[in-house]
Amino acid sequence: MTQADFMQRRFFTKQELNAHANGLLLDRNEPNYGLITPLLPFDRIVSIGHDGNSGHIIAEQDTCISYGLDPIWQLLAFYLSLRGAPSNARPLGCKEVDCSGQIRSYRGCLRYQISVTLVTHFRQSATFLAVGDGVILARGESIFSVREAQVGASPEIHYADDPSSSRDRVSAGYLEALG
């Protein structure tokens, strides 16, 4: 898939998310070819929208597993990649977290909704910043909410344990482990 096609997408399947997380979704000659996060816990992204320097992204996870707030930051990082940011991103924090329930296995499908309130591109340093308000829902009930979660992306961010350190990476065993 080309970068232009990727940036126009409004939903992604689990297979596409796994391929992207392993640097296999985009064509090898694309500028953002490579790993976006170590692992996306989502089964699908059901909606993506852009409106100037803001937007939204909604994802679902069928198996109710607690990852804490990390999925909110991962979705913001994914959203940044859809806006042309470098592949590697890092959580920068959040302003407020409210926990009003628990992520429990009997709750079924979790829904992650983020209202992206700001996307900024600092052209001189080639870095990006995304800020968003997120909520994690179980059976339609809010169990976590986050205000002003922040993620930064820069070509200077590199992870020592990144399996994408080689362009010819990703063994079949690693892909199988991701499902």
Rosetta blueprint (number, residue, H / E / L):
1 M L
2 T L
3 Q H
4 A H
5 D H
6 F H
7 M H
8 Q H
9 R L
10 R L
11 F L
12 F E
13 T E
14 K H
15 Q H
16 E H
17 L H
18 N H
19 A H
20 H H
21 A H
22 N L
23 G L
24 L L
25 L L
26 L L
27 D L
28 R L
29 N L
30 E L
31 P L
32 N L
33 Y L
34 G L
35 L L
36 I L
37 T L
38 P L
39 L L
40 L L
41 P L
42 F L
43 D L
44 R E
45 I E
46 V E
47 S E
48 I E
49 G E
50 H E
51 D E
52 G L
53 N L
54 S E
55 G E
56 H E
57 I E
58 I E
59 A E
60 E E
61 Q E
62 D L
63 T L
64 C L
65 I L
66 S L
67 Y L
68 G L
69 L L
70 D H
71 P H
72 I H
73 W H
74 Q H
75 L H
76 L H
77 A H
78 F H
79 Y H
80 L H
81 S H
82 L H
83 R L
84 G L
85 A L
86 P L
87 S L
88 N L
89 A E
90 R E
91 P E
92 L E
93 G E
94 C L
95 K L
96 E E
97 V E
98 D E
99 C E
100 S L
101 G L
102 Q L
103 I L
104 R L
105 S H
106 Y H
107 R H
108 G L
109 C L
110 L E
111 R E
112 Y E
113 Q E
114 I E
115 S E
116 V E
117 T E
118 L E
119 V E
120 T E
121 H E
122 F E
123 R L
124 Q L
125 S L
126 A L
127 T E
128 F E
129 L E
130 A E
131 V E
132 G E
133 D E
134 G E
135 V E
136 I E
137 L E
138 A E
139 R L
140 G L
141 E E
142 S E
143 I E
144 F E
145 S E
146 V E
147 R E
148 E E
149 A E
150 Q E
151 V E
152 G E
153 A E
154 S L
155 P L
156 E L
157 I L
158 H L
159 Y L
160 A L
161 D L
162 D L
163 P H
164 S H
165 S H
166 S L
167 R L
168 D L
169 R L
170 V L
171 S L
172 A H
173 G H
174 Y H
175 L H
176 E H
177 A H
178 L H
179 G L
